[in-house]
Amino acid sequence: MGRTTFILRQRAYLKLYMLQKAEHGNLYGLQILGDLIDYFDDLGYKPTKSEVYKSLHELLKEGLIKRKWIDKEGTEMQEVAVYQISDMEKVKAYKALVKNDLDRSVALLNRALKDNF
């Protein structure tokens, strides 16, 4: 992140919400996709499955979350991946960076609204 982008990138935005969900319990890939689609429906934003999974993989690679395999309810010999916070200090630092970018993005958008409308 940083000042090289115009506004906050989509993936950083998704990762912020994924971390929030993971802080409150296990995170499932398809579950988070459905939750995000429902949550942002009124704003016309529909994250794609590929963006959600790319975001999950980035969070794993960055060491913010860990993947755990658990038995899928109601099935035999089938497992599902759940994601959990692995390093709360890293999560706090990441969220602080995103907060700075969000504040900057809001200021840019507010300036455009003020100057043009």
C-alpha positions in Angstrom: 0.0 0.0 0.0 1.1 3.6 0.2 0.7 6.7 -1.9 1.2 5.2 -5.3 -2.4 4.3 -5.8 -5.3 6.7 -6.4 -7.7 5.1 -4.0 -7.6 1.9 -1.9 -7.2 -1.2 -4.0 -10.0 -3.7 -4.1 -8.0 -6.6 -2.6 -6.9 -4.5 0.4 -10.6 -3.7 1.0 -11.6 -7.3 0.8 -8.7 -8.4 3.1 -9.8 -5.8 5.7 -13.3 -7.4 5.8 -11.9 -10.9 5.8 -9.7 -10.2 8.8 -12.6 -8.7 10.6 -14.6 -11.9 10.1 -11.6 -14.1 11.1 -11.3 -12.1 14.3 -14.7 -13.3 15.3 -14.3 -17.0 14.5 -13.4 -19.4 11.7 -13.5 -18.0 8.1 -14.6 -20.2 5.2 -13.9 -19.2 1.6 -17.3 -19.6 0.1 -19.0 -18.4 3.3 -17.0 -15.1 3.2 -17.8 -14.7 -0.5 -21.6 -15.0 0.2 -21.3 -12.7 3.2 -19.5 -10.0 1.3 -21.9 -10.2 -1.6 -24.9 -9.9 0.7 -23.3 -7.1 2.8 -22.4 -4.9 -0.2 -25.5 -5.7 -2.4 -27.1 -2.3 -1.6 -24.0 -0.5 -2.9 -23.9 -2.5 -6.1 -20.5 -4.1 -5.3 -20.2 -7.8 -5.9 -16.7 -9.2 -5.2 -15.8 -12.2 -7.4 -14.8 -15.6 -6.2 -11.3 -15.2 -7.8 -10.7 -11.9 -5.9 -11.9 -13.4 -2.6 -9.6 -16.4 -3.0 -6.6 -14.3 -4.2 -7.2 -12.2 -1.1 -7.2 -15.2 1.2 -4.0 -16.5 -0.4 -2.3 -13.2 0.1 -3.4 -13.1 3.8 -1.9 -16.6 4.1 1.3 -15.7 2.4 1.7 -12.5 4.5 1.3 -14.6 7.7 -1.9 -12.8 8.9 -4.1 -15.9 8.8 -3.5 -19.7 8.9 -5.4 -22.5 7.2 -6.8 -25.4 9.1 -8.5 -28.5 7.7 -11.6 -29.7 9.6 -14.1 -32.5 8.8 -17.1 -31.2 6.9 -20.3 -31.6 8.8 -22.6 -34.4 7.7 -20.0 -36.0 5.4 -17.5 -38.8 5.8 -14.0 -38.4 4.6 -14.4 -34.9 3.4 -12.6 -31.9 4.8 -13.1 -28.1 4.5 -10.5 -25.4 4.9 -11.1 -22.8 7.6 -9.0 -19.7 8.1 -8.0 -18.2 11.5 -5.9 -15.2 12.6 -2.3 -16.4 13.1 -0.7 -13.2 14.3 -2.8 -10.5 15.8 0.1 -8.0 15.9 0.5 -8.3 12.2 -3.2 -7.9 11.7 -3.2 -4.7 13.8 -0.3 -3.3 11.8 -2.0 -4.2 8.5 -5.3 -2.6 9.6 -3.4 0.6 10.5 -1.9 0.8 7.0 -5.3 0.2 5.4 -6.9 2.9 7.7 -4.4 5.4 6.4 -5.2 4.5 2.8 -8.9 4.6 3.5 -8.6 8.1 5.0 -6.6 9.3 2.0 -9.1 7.8 -0.4 -12.0 9.4 1.4 -10.2 12.8 1.2 -9.6 12.4 -2.5 -13.3 11.5 -3.2 -14.6 14.3 -0.9 -12.4 16.9 -2.7 -13.7 15.7 -6.1 -17.3 16.0 -4.8 -16.7 19.5 -3.4 -14.9 20.8 -6.4 -17.3 19.4 -9.0 -20.8 19.2 -7.6 
